[in-house]
Amino acid sequence: MVHFSDFDTRGYRTVDVATGYGQWVETYEQTVEDVMDLALLDELTDPRWTSVRRAADLGCGTGRTATWLRRNGVPAIDGVDLTPEMLDRARARGVHDRLIEGDVRATGLDTGAYDLVIASLIDEHLPELRPFYDEAWRLAEPGAACVVVAFHPHFIMTTGMPTHFTSGTGESVAISTHVHLLSDHITAGLGAGWTLAEMREGVVDERWLSVKPKWERFRHHPVSVAMVWRKKV
Ligand SMILES: C[S@@+](CC[C@H](N)C(=O)[O-])C[C@H]1O[C@@H](n2cnc3c(N)ncnc32)[C@H](O)[C@@H]1O
């Protein structure tokens, strides 16, 4: 097991997920770059988004992921998140059919009710991946896809940077961050029963450098990764 503390170069004060996102909510939408996750979703060839009937959006946050899904033809989306303030923003956005305050590892959503389970930018907050992949499997109907977009472990390790935000007082605050090697994802996903269908890695490129010029030293380093899993029947 790899621990973030072995790589931490920032030493920020660390808070738990609900505390962190409860405060970050004020500036979250302005600080998360679409190139991190939505650009990877744009590149996937599987699933065919217009064929999806009902999606479970795990760690739905303010509804960025669901907004992208709606724009790409997904007609019905249920969201789960454990931070009430993030859910309030999602509710105001109105892109979900249902919003539930809960944990992605035990959502309370119906078994086998979804042909897409998606979780974007949440895995680094989970100490273990297997409970997430097990719950996604439970929610998925036969043939369903599970799309996971993650903060790349290489980038967390190379930069020593946790998921963090700037508080109202200007302090940099870390949200509890765990490093999952790509093989941790593969082992957990396969162990839960999933078959890997597609995988893409996003690197620091011109799109990134136009919004983060200071990242020139990380040019071409992988910063995020998308995995598409299938529940083969
Ligand atoms: C970086 S945000 C991502 C939100 C959204 N998917 C997006 O791409 O903008 C991470 C979200 O995951 C939620 N989260 C983290 N761990 C969770 C857990 N175990 N169960 C439910 N939600 C969780 C946080 O509350 C936060 O809203």
PDBQT file of the ligand as one rigid body, heavy atoms in Angstrom, charges set to zero:
ROOT
HETATM    1  C1  LIG A 301     -13.664  16.546  -6.786  1.00  0.00    +0.000 C 
HETATM    2  S1  LIG A 301     -15.382  16.390  -6.392  1.00  0.00    +0.000 S 
HETATM    3  C2  LIG A 301     -15.993  15.692  -7.903  1.00  0.00    +0.000 C 
HETATM    4  C3  LIG A 301     -17.422  16.091  -8.166  1.00  0.00    +0.000 C 
HETATM    5  C4  LIG A 301     -17.904  15.836  -9.565  1.00  0.00    +0.000 C 
HETATM    6  N1  LIG A 301     -17.902  14.400  -9.880  1.00  0.00    +0.000 N 
HETATM    7  C5  LIG A 301     -17.041  16.590 -10.553  1.00  0.00    +0.000 C 
HETATM    8  O1  LIG A 301     -16.402  15.948 -11.381  1.00  0.00    +0.000 OA
HETATM    9  O2  LIG A 301     -16.989  17.814 -10.468  1.00  0.00    +0.000 OA
HETATM   10  C6  LIG A 301     -15.425  14.987  -5.304  1.00  0.00    +0.000 C 
HETATM   11  C7  LIG A 301     -16.796  14.774  -4.710  1.00  0.00    +0.000 C 
HETATM   12  O3  LIG A 301     -16.826  13.445  -4.194  1.00  0.00    +0.000 OA
HETATM   13  C8  LIG A 301     -17.509  13.469  -2.964  1.00  0.00    +0.000 C 
HETATM   14  N2  LIG A 301     -17.063  12.303  -2.206  1.00  0.00    +0.000 N 
HETATM   15  C9  LIG A 301     -15.813  11.983  -1.826  1.00  0.00    +0.000 A 
HETATM   16  N3  LIG A 301     -15.807  10.803  -1.180  1.00  0.00    +0.000 NA
HETATM   17  C10 LIG A 301     -17.091  10.369  -1.159  1.00  0.00    +0.000 A 
HETATM   18  C11 LIG A 301     -17.736   9.207  -0.642  1.00  0.00    +0.000 A 
HETATM   19  N4  LIG A 301     -17.057   8.239  -0.001  1.00  0.00    +0.000 N 
HETATM   20  N5  LIG A 301     -19.063   9.081  -0.828  1.00  0.00    +0.000 NA
HETATM   21  C12 LIG A 301     -19.778  10.048  -1.449  1.00  0.00    +0.000 A 
HETATM   22  N6  LIG A 301     -19.221  11.168  -1.956  1.00  0.00    +0.000 NA
HETATM   23  C13 LIG A 301     -17.891  11.328  -1.815  1.00  0.00    +0.000 A 
HETATM   24  C14 LIG A 301     -17.168  14.813  -2.346  1.00  0.00    +0.000 C 
HETATM   25  O4  LIG A 301     -18.123  15.204  -1.371  1.00  0.00    +0.000 OA
HETATM   26  C15 LIG A 301     -17.146  15.724  -3.569  1.00  0.00    +0.000 C 
HETATM   27  O5  LIG A 301     -18.395  16.312  -3.792  1.00  0.00    +0.000 OA
ENDROOT
TORSDOF 0
